[in-house]
Amino acid sequence: MPFDARTICSASRSKKVQQIPGPDPVPAAQYVRMSDESQDYSIENQKTLIQEYAARYGFVVVKTYADLGKSGVVAKHRLALGELLHDVTNGTADYKAILVYDVSRWGRFQDIDESAHYEFLCRSAGIPVHYCAEPFTNDGTATSTLLKALKRSMAAEFSRELSVKEFRCKSRLAQLGFWVGGNPAYGYRRLLVSADGTPKQILNWGEQKNIKTDRVILVPGPKAEIECVRSIFSMALEGESCRSIARHLNRRDITHFGRHWLHGAVYKVLKNPMYAGVNIWNRTSTRMRSKRKTIASQEWITKPEAFPAIIDQQTFERTQLILPLRPLLLSNRAILKKVRRVLKANGRLGWTILQNTHCMPPLANFIKGRFGSYGALYKKVGYQLPPHLQFKKDQLVRSIRLRREIIEQIKNLFPDNVVVSHLPPSGKRSLLAIDSQFTVSVLLCGPCRRRGRFFWIVKPHPAESSHITLLCVTKRTHERAIAYFVFPRMDGFKSHYMARNDPFLQGSVRLRHLADFYTTVKRVWDEKQGHG
């Protein structure tokens, strides 16, 4: 019988041929990072290329670690990288490989051994790192090791050169009288102007310019703050101490960025040449994310008459002549002796009692560095908080923890739309910046009893009251939130005792879950802009 290929092919098609299944895809995690240095490395671009690499080489992405708006120079601020390393080194990772866009996304560490160390931790745990966009395979060969070291050096050098360029640019802008970063002093506001000097808008806390050619200048703020600054200098010239001035302002219910005035805050106002219209930049430096260091005065960038002065130059110079070189510093032993006297006189201790005690140093300025906390200070003088005050203290700790957890949860739910910013002047209170357009405040309100009735007390943060606010109703212990409400703003009142089904809630939108947060605040923002 002659050989007929068509007959054989037809017979093959008529039979069901059982195909051998391919190997299961390898579970992998992807690490993505975007800093403010370049939009060429957007998160979506990184994810797209990583997905292509995963499909080509048999991986499936099961988890994503994302650091948004984080520099690659240091690791301590990159929470996602820290979480990745924690999961890998503790054996809780449910994947067998880590996919990264390229070497620079893993880090631009100035010590390239640091980058190698973090990769070594992963490899030691049996989870190799793959650089998806690099022209070499990270397989440990001599060629890949050499190219990887070169790429790490190039990534580090890029950051160093960029830092030099930014410093030169900011120095020039400061010499021209523009504001080049940082929080303005009390009594001033940042004004955004176009390249030709046309005023555009006042920038609120946390807001930044989005056009590179725009510039920022300082203008006097609210009239009440201007009068407060002038009264501080006036009282200082009359011989009042910084502590006496702070007590005087607090008695008049005048706040400093929403908080009580402290001795150190008054001292900083009196020492700041900004109030005489002088722009001084480069007094301290944190270049390349290093520890803050003080710069010699001859290297400062100074520009007189850079913006409107709140006080005249002569008044400022007269004030400097009568101010001490630095606030009075006492030894720990002397402070403890004073605190024991206060305890003996009052029978109890508290922040308000210590703050209002004559000749008591400004403990709030250095309590953490000296003693660690007020609780540690009380323990050293033999004072134990009453049970109800101890409960409030623990409740405050839980509140801080819960607020951080809610903010972190929202950031993880919407990594491409939500960035965590911070409220000046301390930079410790977190806010949520949405699409670089507007800011959302996160406010916790816990239950309390008043005149025998049950309420939740709402106390907006003064510096955040004009923002869209996510109100989180908590349990008595402040361990978890039981309801979420979004308010367009919360100004016009200092506190409100909210009852169940309170009419106060009619001006809000209730969230069934935090997953509805982004769409809700966007809608509230659009409505707020429309009304404006």
N, C-alpha and C positions, 0 to 999 in steps of 0.2 A: 504494500500500500504506500503510495507516494506521500512524502512529508508535506502537510498543508498547515502552514502557520495560522491561517485564518480559522481553521477548524479548531485548533488547539485554543486560540484566544477566545473563540465563542464558547467553547466548553468551560473555560475558566470563568467567564462572566456568568455562566448559568449556575455555577456553584457558589454557595455562600462561603467566602474566604474570611476566616476569623483573624483580624489584625491584632498584632501584639501591641498592647498599650505601652506608651512611652513612660519614662520615669516621672514620678510626681514632682511638681515644681517645688523648689526649695523656698521655704518661708524666709522673708527678709524684712528688715526695717529700713526705712529711708530717713536720712537726716538732711534737712534743708535749712539754710540760713540766709538771711538778707540783711545787710547793714544799710546805712545811709550813703555809702560810698558810690554805688552805681545801681541803676535799675536794670542793667543787663542781666543781673542774676536774680530776677524776680522768682518768687516761690513757684509760680505756675510753670515757668520755663524749666526750672530744675526738676519738678515733678514729671513733666512731660518726657524729658530726656531719660530720667531714671526708669520710667515705665517702659520706654523703648528698649533700654538695656536689659531690664528684667525679662521682657518677652523674648529677647534674642538669646539670652543665656539660661533660661529656665528658672527664673525666680518669680515669686509672687509677693508683693508688698503687703504685709499684715499689720504694720504699725508705722506711724509717722511721728518723728520728733522735729519740731519746727521752732527756730529762734528767729523772731521777727524784729528788725530794727536793732540788732545786736552786733557790735563790732567783733571781729575775729581775733583781735589783738590779745585779749585776756579771756579766760574761761569762767571766772567767778560770776559774771553777770549772765552767762548763757545757761539758763535753767534747763532747757531741753537737752543740751549736751550733758549736763550734770545728771539728769534723769536717765539718759541713755547709759552712761558709764555706771551708774548705780545698778540699773537692771542687769547689765552684763556681768559686773564683778560679783553681784550677789546671787547669780544663777537663776534669776526670775525672768530672764528674757525668753520669749516663746518664738524666737527666730534663730536662724543659723548663719546669717550674713547681714552686713550693713552696707547700704548703697548710698554713696555721696556723689554729688555732681562732679566736683573736682577737688584738688588738694586745697585750694584757697577757701572753699566752703567749710572744710574741716577746721581750718584755722589759719590766721596770719600771725602766729606767735613769733615774737622777736627772737626767742630762743627756739630754734627748730627742733631741738631735742624734746621740748614739751609736746609738740605735735606728734612726734614719734612715740613718746611715752603713752599718750592716750590711745594711739593705734595699737601699741604693744599690749595694753591691758585687754583690749578686745580680742586680739589674736591669741593671747594666753588663755582666754576663756573659750577658745574654739570657735570664735565668731570673727571671721576675717572682714576687713573693710575693702570695698570695691569702689574705685574712682571711675565713674561711668563716662565722663567726657574726656578723660586723659588718653593720649595716644599709646599708652603702655599698659600692660596688665600687671596688677599689683600681686605678683606671684613669688616675690622674694629672690628673684634672680639678680645677678650683679647689675645688669642693665636697668631693670626697674628700680632697684635701690638707688642707683646713681641718679636717674631721672627724677625720682621722687624727692631726693634731697635737694636737687636743683630747683624743683618746683616750690618746695617749702621756702627756700632762700629767696626766690623771686617774689613769693607772696608776702614775706616779711618785709622785703625791700620796698615793695609797692606801698605798704602802709607807712613806712618811714618817710618816703618821698612825699606822699600825700600830706603827712603831718607837717612837713616843712613848708609846702605850698600853702596850706591852710593858715599856718601861722603868719606867713608873709602877707597874705591877703587880709587877714583880720587886723594885723598891725596897721596896714595902710588905711583900712576903713575907720579904725579907731582914731588915727591921726586926722582924718577928715571930719570927725565929730559924730560918726554913726555908732549906734549901739550894736555890739557884735556878739551878744550872747549873755546868758545869765539872767537872774531875776533883778528887776529894777528895785531900787530902794523904796521904802515906805514913803508914800507921798508922790510917787511918779508912776506913769503908765507908758507902755510902749505904743508908739504910733507907727503904723506901716505907711510908707511913702513909695511912690513909683520912682523910676530911674531919674525922672526930671524934677523930683521933689514934690509932686502933687500928693497931698494927704489922701489916704485911702480908708483906713479904719483903725480903731483902737484894738489892740490884741489883748484878749483875756488871758488869764492864767492857763498855761498849757498849749495855747495856740501858737503856731509858727507860720512864717511866710511860706508860700508854695511857688513863688516865682523868683528865680535866682537873681534877676536884675533889680528886684525890689530891695529897699533898705528900711532899717528901723531906727527911729530916733526916740528920745525921751521927751515927754511933755508933762507938766504938772497934773496931778491926779485930782480927786475930789477935793472940794474946798475944805471939808472937815479935816482931811489928812494934812493939807497944807497948813492950816491953822495950828494943828497939833504939833507939827515940826517946828514952827516958829515959836510956839509956847515952850517947847523943850529947850531951845537955845536961849530963850529969854529967862527961864528959870535957872538955867545953868549959869548965866551971867550974873544972876542975883545971888549966887552962892549955894544954890540947892545941889545936893549930891544926886548921883544917878539913881540911887535907891529911893530917895525922897521923891524925885520926879516920877518914878514908876508908880509909887503908891498914890501920888496925886492923880495921875491919869487913870488908874484903876478905880479910884473912888468916883471919878466922873464917868465911869462905864465907857471909856475910850479904849478900843481894842487895837492890837497890833497883829494884822493879818488874821483877825478872828480870835486871837488869844490875849491873855493878860500881858501887860507890859512887864518885862523883867529888867533887872539892873543892867545886864549885858546888852539888851536890845537898845536901851537908852544910850549907853556908851557908844555903840556902833553908829547911831544916828549922829551923835555929836562929833565923831571922828571922821565922818564920811564927807570928803570934799565935793561929792556929787551935788550936795545941797547948795553949793556956791556956783553951780553950773560947770564944774570941771569934770571932764570925762577921763578917768584913769583906768587903764587896762593892763593886764599882764602882771598884776601884783602877786598872783599865785599861779601855779601851773600844774596841770594833770595830763600833760601831753603823753600820747601813746598809752592812755589809761593807767598811768603810773600813780603812785601815792602823791597827794597834794603836797607841794613844796612852796616855800616862800621865795619870791624873787627879789633880788637887791633893788633898792629904789632907783638906782641909776639906769636900770633896764626897763623901768615902767614906761608905758606909752601914755603920754599926757596931752590933753587938748583943752585949754581954758575956753570958757564961753561956748561950750559945745551944745548946750541946751539951756532953756530958761532956768534961772536960779530961783530957789525958794527963799534963801537968805543972801544978803550981800557978802562980799568977800571979807570986808572989814570985820563983820560980826563973827564970821567963821574963824578968822585968825585970832580975835580976842578970846574966843572960846577955847582954842587950843592952848593958850597960855595958862589957863586956870585948870585945865584937865590934868589928872595924873597920867603918867606914861602908860599905865595899865591898871585895871581894877585891883583892889586890894585882895591879895591871896593869903589865906590862913592855912596853917598846917592841919592835918586830919585830927590831931589831938586837940587843937584849939576849937575846931568845929564841934567835935563831940562834947567838949566841955560846955559850949554854948547851948547845944541841943539838950543836954541834961538839965541845964538851968530852966529852959523853956518847959520841959516835961515836969519839973518840980513845981513851977509856978502855975501851970494850967491843968496838970493831972492827965493830960493826953497830948498827942502829937498829930499833926496833919499838915498837908501842903500849905493850906491857907494860913494856919497859925504860924508856921515857920516863915512864910513869905512876909507876913505883916509884923513880925517881931523886929523891934529896933536893934540895929547893929548886927543883925544876922546876915552873913554873906549870901550872895545869890546862889543858893544850892542848886537850882535847876540848871545852871550853866555847867556844872562839873560833877553832879551827883553820880552819873554813870561811870565817869573815869576814876572818881575817888573811892566810891563805895559799891558801885554796881547797880544799886537801886535804893529807893526810899525804904523798902522793907529791910534791906541789909543794914541801913543806917539805924533804923529803929531797933534792930536786934542788938547792935553794938552798944546802945545806951540802955538796953534792958526793957524796952517797951514792946508789948504784944498787942496787936490790933484786936479790938472787940470782935466777937463772932460775926456781927452784922456787917462790920466794915471789912473783915477778911473775906466775907462772901462777895461784897461789892468789888473788892480787888480781884478775886478770882474770876468774877463775872466780866470784868474789864479785859482780862487776859483772854478769856474765851471769845469776847466780842472781836478783839483784834484778829484772833486766829480765824474766826468765821468770816470776817470781812475779806481777809486775804484769800480764803478758800473760794468764796463766791467770785471774786475778781479773777482768780486763776481758772475757775471753771468756765467763765464767760470767754476768757481769752482762748482757751483750748477749743471751745465750741466754734468760735469764729476767728481762726488765726489769720485770715486774709483781710479782715475788716476791723479788728479791734487791736489797739496797741495800748499798753499800760503806760501812762505818764504820771507825773508826780506834782503835788501841790507845793509851791514855794511858801515860806522861805526854807523850811527844813528839808524839803524834798522827800519826806517819809510817807506822806499820805498819798495813796494811789488814786488816780482817776482813770477813766476809760476814754481814750480818744477814738472816735468812730470815723473811719474812712478819711482821716485827716481833715474833717469838716467841722466837727463839733465835739464837745466833751460831755460825758455823763458822770454824775456823782453817784456814789454808792453809799447809802445811808441806812444804818441799822436802827430799829426802834424796838425796845423791849417793853414788857408789861410792868405795870406798877399799880399801887392802890392809892387812891386819893379820896379822902372824905368817905371812906367805906365802899367806894366803887372801884371797879376794875377798868383800867385804861392802858393804852400803849402811848408812851410819850415820844413825840416827834420833835427833835431838836436839829434843825438844819445847820450845817457848817456855814458860818457867815461868808466865807470866801467862795462857797460853792452854791449858794442859794439861787443864783440866776441860771444855773445849768439845768439841763434835763436831769432828773433824779430818779434812780432806782431805789425805792423804799422797800427794805427787807424787814418784814415783821417776824420777830423771833420768839422763842420760848423764854421762860423766866430765867433759865440758866444761860441763855445766849449760846447754846450748843448747836442749834440748827435753825434755819428759817422755815416758817410755816406758810408764808404768803409773800408775793412780790407785786408791787405796784409801780407804774411809771408815771411820774408827774412832769409836766412841761417845765415847771420851775417851782421853787419853794421860798421865794422872798416875801417880805411883808410881815413876818412874824418870827419871834425868837423860839417859841416852843408851842406845842399844841398837844393836849391830852385827847387822844383819839379813842372813841368808844367803838363797839361793834356796830357795823352798818352806819358809821359816822358819815354825815353829809360831806365832810372833808374829802372823802374818797371819790366823790362824784366827778372831781376834776382829774381823775387818774384813769389809767388803763391797767387792768389786772392781768398778770401773766399766769397762764396755767402751768408753764414750765419755763426754765431759763432758755430753752431752745427757741422760744418765741422772742427773745430779747432783741435781736438785731432788727428784725422786720418792724417790731413795735416802736423802737426808739427812732428808726428812720422815718416812720410815718408821723410820729409826734414832732420830729424836727421839721419835716416838710410843712406840717400844719402851723407850726410856730413861725416859720419863715413867711408863710402866706399871710398870717395875721399881722406880721411885722410890716 
